[in-house]
Amino acid sequence: MNADLAVGLVLLPMAGALVAFGLPAAYRRALAAAIALGWPLLLLPLTLLVLRDGSIAVVFGDWQPPLGIVWRIDGLALVMLWMHAAVGLAALVHAWPGFAPDRRAAATFWPLWLVLMTGANLALVTADLFNLYVALELVTLTGIALVAITDSTAALRAAMRYLLLAMLGSLMYLAGVGLTYAQNGTLAMAGITALETTPLVLMLAGLMVKSAVFPLHVWLPPAYANAPGPVAAMLAAVVGKTALIALWRVWWLAGDSASQALAMAIGVMGVAAIVYGSVAAMLHPRLRMVVAYSSVAQIGLLLLLIPLAGSDAFVASGFHLLVHGLAKAAMFLAAANIVMALGSDWIRRLPGLDSKLPLEAFTLALAGITLIGLPPSGGWVSKWLLLQQARSNDQLVWMVAILGGSLLSAAYVFRLLAMSCFHASHHARRPIVTRPPRAGSLAALLLALAAALLGLNPTPMLNLLATAWPGAAS
């Protein structure tokens, strides 16, 4: 039964994608919706099993590693699977009118959307370094195709940059996997007993490219800013987060053999990402680029898990992955609605947004509160736990980075809100070009509400994440 439920998370969207490619365009959208609605039916019993047992291991064909393939679902994977389901469903609702069967891009959008979810779910449950590579390639290549789906010059250019850098990351990761196999004779994560510095650095560097860690982030802002709104939401909440979790898992494989100097270097990269991404977000004149550069900064914050290296930091980072994914997806969906309504995403066009598009303005405000980490949002809980871990270890540098990152986040979020709600301009008198569908506005608002309200009762989610802490077994 466990195996059937776990396999369904991957097999269901993959089978749906294969069937969708053979269906008339009019039926592809309905098939994608049916599959998206079916994921919670699989996740509910899996959640009960993980709460009872701590984790679920699925061994295919009774072949144990290194010959067999093993999947493992722990608390972290389960939390992210739920986020994938929530963001995927919201993106589907938002994309419903924009990728209707009569639109040319709809023929490929819905099957590609299903393939993307297949790869993302597989990357979360696989316990094998090579199968992780296969899953990440599915996610990356599908994400690139979705970025370019509108055929605009800017989107095609962004997709090409994403492709070239992603292939470089894949080569580095695969080289590290090969060296790991030569050293251990297996690629099953549970069977890797030693991980030397060279393969570790190669795999980490490849995953840093895929998760857009500064200064390897240059593909992210143009890809996020030029992709359709539902695609940008999926990229921010699913694609980047999946690669970042893979980076964490590879780091934990090294265990005590990982050097403290390397951990510090990764922490410094995280601090640099916080500063660079936040400053770029404060200065950029386009709304979607502000949201994209904000992702660079938030990824930097999540890198601090490695030098902090404690259970509180792990739980906080997992929780921040969840709330940031929900909030950032909400912001990209709201930004897409704003572009549809105003005909532009230039920030100078935002005055009067609160009266023209109150749901979008409220969504930006709620999601921004989470990014800043103001109480009682989910972002406040995660940042408070990170600060506790840094304080308990007397790591003043990381405390300053976390607090400084929150202040910088406040600067660019309040800039957007000030322009949207408190800035008088002749742009406020301009009529709306196209009124966005109400369902898409509500989908974005619900994601922002979820990110904010998770801070009111975070204990169940935190307890679930705590069961997945790698140090608990040592």
C-alpha positions in Angstrom: 0.0 0.0 0.0 2.8 2.4 0.9 4.5 1.7 -2.4 1.3 2.3 -4.4 0.7 5.7 -2.8 4.3 6.8 -3.3 4.5 5.6 -6.8 1.3 7.3 -7.6 2.8 10.7 -6.8 5.2 10.2 -9.7 3.4 7.8 -12.0 0.1 9.6 -12.0 1.4 12.9 -13.5 3.8 11.1 -15.8 1.1 8.9 -17.2 -1.2 11.9 -17.5 1.5 13.8 -19.5 1.9 10.8 -21.9 -1.9 10.5 -22.3 -2.2 14.3 -22.7 0.2 14.4 -25.6 -2.1 12.0 -27.5 -5.4 13.8 -26.6 -7.1 16.6 -28.5 -6.2 20.0 -27.0 -9.7 20.5 -25.6 -9.2 17.6 -23.2 -5.6 18.2 -22.0 -6.6 21.0 -19.6 -9.3 18.9 -18.0 -6.9 15.9 -17.5 -4.3 18.1 -15.8 -7.0 19.5 -13.5 -8.2 16.0 -12.6 -4.7 14.8 -11.7 -4.0 18.0 -9.7 -7.1 17.4 -7.6 -6.1 13.7 -7.1 -2.7 14.5 -5.4 -4.2 15.3 -2.0 -6.0 12.0 -2.0 -2.5 10.3 -2.2 -0.8 12.7 0.2 -3.4 12.4 3.1 -2.7 8.7 3.8 1.0 9.2 3.3 1.0 12.0 5.8 -0.6 9.7 8.4 2.0 7.0 7.7 4.9 9.5 8.1 3.4 10.9 11.3 3.2 7.3 12.6 6.5 5.9 11.4 8.8 8.9 10.9 9.5 8.0 7.3 8.5 5.6 4.5 10.9 3.6 2.5 9.8 2.0 -0.8 12.0 -0.8 -2.2 11.2 -1.7 -5.8 11.0 -5.4 -6.7 12.5 -6.4 -3.3 15.9 -5.6 -4.7 17.9 -4.0 -2.0 20.6 -1.4 -2.8 23.0 -1.2 -4.5 21.2 -3.3 -7.1 17.7 -2.0 -6.3 16.0 1.4 -6.4 14.8 2.9 -3.1 12.5 5.8 -2.5 12.2 7.5 0.9 9.6 10.0 2.1 10.4 11.8 5.3 8.9 14.9 6.9 10.8 17.4 4.7 9.8 15.6 1.5 6.2 15.4 2.7 6.0 19.1 3.5 7.4 20.0 0.1 5.0 17.5 -1.7 2.1 19.3 -0.1 3.5 22.7 -1.2 3.9 21.3 -4.7 0.2 20.3 -4.7 -1.0 23.6 -3.4 1.1 25.8 -5.7 0.4 23.5 -8.6 -3.3 23.7 -8.1 -3.2 27.5 -7.7 -1.1 27.8 -10.9 -3.5 25.6 -12.7 -6.4 27.8 -11.7 -4.5 30.9 -12.8 -3.5 29.3 -16.1 -7.0 28.0 -16.9 -8.2 31.0 -19.0 -4.8 32.0 -20.3 -4.0 28.5 -21.7 -7.5 27.6 -23.0 -7.7 25.0 -25.7 -8.1 27.7 -28.4 -4.7 29.1 -27.5 -1.7 27.9 -29.5 0.5 27.4 -26.4 -2.1 25.3 -24.6 -1.3 22.2 -26.6 2.1 21.9 -25.0 1.6 23.8 -21.7 -0.6 21.2 -19.9 1.6 18.1 -20.7 4.7 20.0 -19.8 3.1 21.1 -16.6 2.5 17.5 -15.7 6.1 16.5 -16.6 7.4 19.3 -14.4 5.4 18.0 -11.4 6.6 14.4 -12.1 10.2 15.4 -12.0 9.8 17.6 -8.9 8.0 14.9 -6.9 10.6 12.3 -8.0 13.4 14.5 -6.9 11.9 14.7 -3.4 11.4 11.0 -2.8 14.4 9.4 -4.6 17.2 8.1 -2.4 19.7 7.6 -5.2 22.1 10.2 -6.5 21.7 9.1 -10.2 17.9 9.0 -10.0 18.1 12.4 -8.4 20.0 13.6 -11.5 17.3 12.2 -13.8 14.6 13.9 -11.8 16.4 17.3 -11.8 16.9 17.1 -15.5 13.2 16.5 -16.0 12.5 19.6 -13.9 15.1 21.7 -15.5 14.3 20.9 -19.2 10.6 21.2 -18.6 11.1 24.5 -16.8 13.1 25.8 -19.7 10.4 24.8 -22.2 7.7 26.5 -20.1 9.8 29.7 -19.9 9.9 29.9 -23.7 6.3 28.9 -24.3 5.2 32.4 -25.2 7.8 32.6 -28.0 8.6 36.2 -27.1 12.1 37.4 -27.8 12.8 38.1 -24.2 11.5 34.8 -23.0 13.5 32.8 -25.6 16.6 34.7 -24.7 16.0 33.9 -21.0 15.3 30.3 -21.7 18.5 29.9 -23.7 20.6 31.4 -20.9 18.8 29.1 -18.4 19.5 26.1 -20.7 23.3 26.8 -21.1 23.9 27.4 -17.4 21.7 24.4 -16.4 23.7 22.1 -18.7 26.9 23.3 -17.1 25.4 22.5 -13.7 24.3 19.1 -14.8 27.8 18.3 -16.1 29.4 19.3 -12.8 26.8 17.3 -10.7 27.2 14.2 -12.9 31.0 14.4 -12.7 30.6 14.4 -8.9 28.2 11.4 -9.0 30.7 9.4 -11.1 33.5 10.1 -8.6 31.2 9.2 -5.7 30.4 5.8 -7.4 34.1 5.1 -8.0 34.7 5.7 -4.3 31.7 3.9 -2.8 30.6 1.4 -5.4 27.0 2.5 -5.0 24.9 5.6 -5.6 22.2 4.8 -3.0 22.4 7.6 -0.4 22.1 5.2 2.5 25.1 3.2 1.2 27.5 6.1 0.8 30.0 5.9 3.6 32.6 8.4 2.4 32.4 11.5 0.3 35.7 13.3 -0.6 36.0 17.0 -1.1 36.3 16.9 -4.9 33.0 15.1 -5.7 31.2 17.0 -2.9 32.3 20.4 -4.4 31.4 19.3 -7.9 27.9 18.1 -6.9 27.3 21.2 -4.8 28.4 23.5 -7.5 26.1 21.9 -10.0 23.1 22.1 -7.6 24.0 25.7 -6.9 23.6 26.6 -10.5 20.2 24.8 -10.7 19.0 26.5 -7.5 20.3 29.9 -8.6 22.7 30.5 -5.7 24.6 33.8 -6.0 26.8 34.4 -8.0 25.5 31.5 -10.2 22.1 33.1 -10.3 22.2 35.0 -13.5 19.6 32.8 -15.3 17.0 33.3 -12.6 15.9 37.0 -12.9 15.2 37.0 -16.7 13.6 33.6 -16.6 11.3 34.4 -13.7 10.4 37.9 -15.0 9.7 36.8 -18.6 7.8 33.5 -18.0 4.0 33.5 -17.8 2.7 34.1 -14.3 1.8 30.4 -13.5 5.2 29.3 -14.9 7.1 31.8 -12.8 5.1 30.7 -9.7 6.1 27.1 -10.3 9.7 28.0 -11.0 10.0 29.9 -7.8 8.1 27.5 -5.5 9.0 24.1 -7.1 12.0 24.2 -9.4 14.5 26.2 -7.3 13.3 24.7 -4.0 13.7 21.1 -5.3 17.3 21.8 -6.3 18.0 23.4 -3.0 16.7 20.4 -1.1 18.9 18.2 -3.2 21.9 20.4 -2.3 21.1 20.0 1.4 20.8 16.2 1.0 24.2 16.0 -0.8 25.8 18.1 2.0 24.5 15.8 4.7 25.9 12.8 2.8 29.4 14.1 3.6 28.7 14.1 7.3 31.8 14.8 9.5 34.1 14.6 6.5 32.8 18.0 5.2 35.3 20.7 6.1 34.3 23.6 8.3 36.0 26.0 5.8 33.6 24.8 3.0 30.6 25.3 5.3 31.8 28.8 6.1 32.4 29.6 2.4 28.8 28.5 1.6 27.6 30.7 4.4 29.4 33.7 3.0 27.8 33.0 -0.4 24.5 33.0 1.4 25.2 36.4 3.0 26.4 37.8 -0.3 23.2 36.6 -1.9 21.0 38.2 0.8 22.8 41.6 0.2 23.0 41.5 -3.5 19.5 40.1 -4.1 17.9 42.6 -1.7 19.7 45.6 -3.1 18.9 44.6 -6.7 15.2 44.3 -5.7 15.3 47.7 -4.1 16.7 49.4 -7.2 15.0 47.6 -10.1 12.1 49.5 -11.8 10.1 46.5 -12.8 7.8 44.6 -10.4 8.5 41.1 -11.7 12.2 41.7 -11.5 11.9 42.9 -7.9 10.1 39.6 -7.0 12.7 37.6 -8.9 15.7 39.3 -7.2 13.9 38.8 -3.9 14.2 35.0 -4.6 18.0 35.4 -4.9 18.1 36.9 -1.5 15.8 34.3 0.1 17.8 31.4 -1.4 20.8 33.0 0.3 19.0 32.9 3.7 18.3 29.2 3.2 22.0 28.5 2.5 22.7 29.5 6.1 21.4 26.1 7.2 24.8 24.6 6.3 27.0 26.7 8.6 24.4 26.9 11.3 24.2 23.0 11.3 21.6 22.3 14.0 18.2 20.9 14.4 16.5 24.3 15.0 18.2 25.6 11.8 17.0 22.6 9.8 13.4 22.9 11.0 13.5 26.7 10.4 14.9 26.3 6.9 12.3 23.6 6.0 9.5 25.8 7.3 10.9 28.8 5.4 11.1 26.8 2.2 7.3 26.2 2.7 6.2 29.7 3.5 8.6 31.3 1.0 7.4 29.1 -1.8 3.8 29.9 -1.0 4.4 33.6 -0.7 6.6 33.9 -3.8 4.2 32.0 -5.9 1.4 34.3 -4.7 3.5 37.3 -5.7 4.2 36.1 -9.2 0.5 35.2 -9.8 -0.5 38.7 -8.5 2.2 40.3 -10.6 0.9 38.5 -13.7 -2.6 39.9 -12.9 -1.2 43.4 -12.5 0.6 43.2 -15.9 -2.7 42.0 -17.5 -4.6 44.9 -16.0 -2.1 47.7 -16.4 -0.4 46.5 -19.5 3.0 46.9 -17.8 4.9 45.9 -14.7 6.9 49.1 -14.3 6.7 50.2 -10.7 5.9 53.7 -11.7 2.6 52.4 -12.9 1.6 51.0 -9.5 0.0 54.1 -7.9 -3.7 53.5 -7.5 -3.3 49.8 -7.5 -5.2 49.5 -4.1 -8.3 50.9 -5.6 -8.0 49.3 -9.1 -7.0 45.8 -8.0 -7.5 45.5 -4.3 -7.0 41.7 -4.2 -3.7 42.0 -6.0 -2.5 44.8 -3.7 -3.6 42.8 -0.6 -1.8 39.7 -1.9 1.4 41.6 -2.4 1.1 43.0 1.1 0.4 39.6 2.8 3.2 37.9 0.9 5.6 40.7 1.6 4.9 40.4 5.4 6.0 36.8 5.1 9.2 37.7 3.3 10.1 40.3 5.8 9.3 38.0 8.7 6.8 40.1 10.6 4.7 38.4 13.2 2.5 36.5 13.1 3.4 35.3 9.6 5.2 32.0 8.8 8.3 34.0 7.9 8.6 35.3 11.4 8.6 31.7 12.8 11.3 30.5 10.5 13.6 33.5 11.0 13.1 33.4 14.8 14.2 29.8 14.9 17.2 30.6 12.7 18.1 33.4 15.1 17.8 31.0 18.1 20.2 28.5 16.4 22.7 31.3 15.7 22.5 32.7 19.2 22.9 29.3 20.9 26.1 28.7 18.9 27.3 32.3 19.4 27.4 32.9 15.7 27.0 36.6 15.6 27.8 37.0 11.9 24.8 34.8 10.9 22.5 36.6 13.3 23.4 39.9 11.7 22.8 38.4 8.3 19.4 37.2 9.2 18.3 40.4 10.8 19.9 42.5 8.1 18.1 40.4 5.4 14.8 41.1 7.1 15.5 44.9 7.1 16.5 44.8 3.4 13.4 42.8 2.6 11.3 45.4 4.4 12.9 48.1 2.2 11.8 46.6 -1.1 8.5 45.4 0.1 7.5 48.7 1.6 8.7 50.4 -1.6 6.1 48.4 -3.6 3.4 49.0 -1.0 4.1 52.7 -0.8 3.9 53.0 -4.6 0.7 50.9 -4.7 -1.2 52.5 -1.9 0.2 55.8 -0.9 1.7 57.5 -3.9 -0.4 59.9 -5.9 0.3 60.0 -9.7 -1.4 60.6 -13.0 -1.0 56.8 -13.6 -3.7 56.2 -11.0 -6.2 57.8 -13.3 -5.4 55.4 -16.2 -8.1 52.8 -16.9 -7.5 49.1 -16.5 -6.6 47.4 -19.8 -8.0 44.0 -19.0 -9.7 42.9 -15.8 -7.9 39.7 -14.6 -10.1 36.7 -13.9 -11.4 36.6 -10.3 -10.4 33.0 -9.9 -6.8 33.8 -10.6 -6.8 36.6 -8.1 -8.3 34.4 -5.4 -5.8 31.6 -6.1 -2.9 34.1 -5.5 -4.6 35.5 -2.4 -5.1 32.0 -0.9 -1.4 31.2 -1.3 -0.4 34.4 0.4 -3.0 33.8 3.2 -1.6 30.3 3.8 2.0 31.6 4.1 0.9 34.2 6.6 -1.5 32.0 8.6 1.0 29.2 9.0 2.7 31.3 11.6 -0.4 31.2 13.9 0.0 27.5 14.6 3.3 26.2 13.2 3.8 23.5 15.8 2.4 20.5 13.7 4.5 21.4 10.7 7.6 22.0 12.8 7.2 18.7 14.6 6.8 17.0 11.2 10.0 18.6 9.9 11.9 17.7 13.1 11.4 14.0 12.4 13.5 14.4 9.2 16.5 16.1 10.8 19.5 13.9 9.7 21.3 14.4 13.0 18.5 12.7 14.9 19.8 9.3 13.8 23.4 9.9 14.9 
